[in-house]
Amino acid sequence: MQENRSTARSVPTPAQTPFQASVGETVRIFFGVGGPKLTSSFHLIGEIVDRVYPEGALANPAINVQTTHVPAGGATAVEFKTEVPGTYTTVDHSLGRLVKGAAAQIVVQGAANAEVFHALKSGSGDAGGH
């Protein structure tokens, strides 16, 4: 994926114009917190990221992480290989920031992979009690 997005006010935000990827591609996201005192709990809805590089240091990544802490004035990088099509949304677990635009979407297109994910049919009885 070779997209570069500006967050200047004159262009759409990532939440308004999703990033695009294809099944099988590896996506790397650089995420920073401007601070000066707010922290973030970065999470990608629908995905466990393969590698997290705390503090943006691209060495010694944490593996298979759901949510990662990003300190005030700090940054992180995350990577994941797309395995199934769908829309993945990045969030800060301070969900009140969503209304302020603290989100982005990645639309992944390609063939479905039932070994990784299959949608349950309503009333099918295989919903695991949910």
C-alpha positions in Angstrom: 0.0 0.0 0.0 1.6 3.2 -1.1 -0.7 6.0 0.0 0.3 9.1 1.7 -2.3 11.3 3.5 -2.1 14.8 4.7 -4.2 15.9 7.7 -4.4 19.5 6.6 -7.9 21.0 6.9 -8.2 21.5 3.1 -8.3 17.8 2.4 -10.7 15.1 3.6 -9.8 13.3 6.8 -8.9 9.6 6.8 -12.3 8.9 8.3 -14.0 10.6 5.4 -11.8 9.0 2.7 -10.8 5.5 3.6 -7.4 4.0 2.8 -7.5 1.1 0.3 -5.7 -2.3 0.5 -6.1 -5.7 -1.0 -6.2 -9.1 0.8 -2.7 -10.4 1.2 -1.0 -6.9 1.5 0.9 -5.8 4.6 -0.3 -2.5 6.0 1.9 -0.3 8.2 0.3 2.5 10.2 2.3 5.3 11.9 0.2 6.8 14.7 1.3 9.8 16.8 -0.2 11.7 19.7 0.5 15.5 19.7 0.2 15.8 23.4 0.9 17.7 25.5 -0.9 15.6 28.1 -3.3 13.3 26.3 -2.4 9.6 25.8 -4.0 7.1 23.5 -4.9 3.5 23.4 -4.7 2.7 19.7 -6.8 -0.1 18.4 -7.8 -1.5 15.0 -11.4 -2.8 15.2 -11.6 -6.3 13.6 -7.9 -7.1 13.7 -5.1 -8.2 15.9 -2.0 -6.4 14.6 0.9 -8.6 13.8 3.6 -6.3 15.0 3.7 -3.2 17.2 6.7 -0.9 17.4 6.3 1.0 20.6 7.6 4.6 20.6 8.0 4.3 16.8 11.3 2.4 17.2 11.4 -0.1 14.3 13.2 -2.8 16.2 12.1 -5.5 18.7 8.4 -5.4 17.9 5.7 -6.7 20.2 3.8 -9.5 18.4 0.0 -10.1 18.0 -1.3 -7.1 19.9 -4.9 -5.9 20.2 -4.4 -2.4 21.7 -1.3 -0.4 22.3 -0.6 2.6 24.6 0.8 5.7 22.9 2.1 8.3 25.4 1.5 12.1 25.1 3.9 13.4 22.5 4.8 9.9 21.4 4.2 7.6 18.5 3.8 4.0 17.5 3.9 2.0 14.3 1.8 -1.1 13.7 1.8 -3.7 10.9 -0.7 -6.3 9.9 -1.2 -8.6 6.9 -4.7 -8.4 5.5 -6.4 -11.8 5.5 -10.0 -11.1 4.8 -11.9 -8.3 3.0 -13.8 -5.7 5.0 -13.7 -2.3 6.6 -11.3 -1.9 9.5 -11.5 1.2 11.7 -8.7 2.7 13.8 -9.8 4.1 17.1 -8.5 5.6 20.3 -10.2 3.8 23.2 -11.2 7.3 24.4 -14.2 6.9 22.1 -15.4 10.5 22.7 -12.5 11.5 20.4 -14.3 9.8 17.5 -16.7 12.7 17.0 -13.6 14.9 16.8 -12.3 12.9 13.9 -9.8 10.6 15.7 -10.5 7.6 13.5 -9.6 6.3 10.1 -10.8 3.4 7.9 -9.0 0.9 5.8 -11.1 -0.8 3.2 -9.7 -4.2 2.2 -10.9 -5.8 -1.0 -10.4 -9.3 -2.2 -11.5 -12.9 -1.9 -13.1 -14.1 1.3 -11.2 -16.6 3.5 -13.7 -18.8 5.5 -10.7 -20.4 7.4 -10.1 -17.0 9.0 -13.6 -15.5 9.2 -17.1 -16.5 8.2 -20.2 -14.4 9.0 -22.9 -16.1 11.1 -26.4 -16.2 9.7 -29.1 -14.9 12.1 -30.9 -17.7 13.8 -28.4 -20.3 12.5 -27.7 -21.7 16.0 -24.0 -21.4 15.6 -23.6 -18.1 17.2 -21.8 -19.5 20.3 -24.6 -18.3 22.6 -24.4 -14.7 21.5 
